[in-house]
């Protein structure tokens, strides 16, 4: 039989970033997406900081 609204609501978990109540699978998917975004941002920061060369003054 179909689950009641109360049973479905009991299975939801709080997404601390957004404050929404979502399923476990949705929590996992969002965490993975956020982790990838953070990893990409940290990679970009390291490549930007190491790729800068000193500027030579022209004579």
Residue pairs with C-beta under 8 A, 6 or more apart in sequence:
9 21
11 23
11 24
12 21
12 22
12 23
13 21
13 22
13 23
13 24
13 27
14 20
14 21
15 21
15 22
15 26
15 27
15 30
17 30
17 34
22 30
